[in-house]
Amino acid sequence: MGEVDILYQISNLKEMDYKNTLAITSLIELLIEKNIITRTEFLKKAQELDEIASTIQK
């Protein structure tokens, strides 16, 4: 695989990462706007999941 192919694949991954991040952020914002969840609930759950992931990685 050539250097150009690797750079192209990295570029595609960055674009996919951006689109996924945008989609997730949009969903979170809609859930908050519609009062389905609060920002505090979201942040608390994110912190809980991060702590679980950190524990698993150790």
Beta strands, then each sheet from edge to edge (+ up, - down):
end
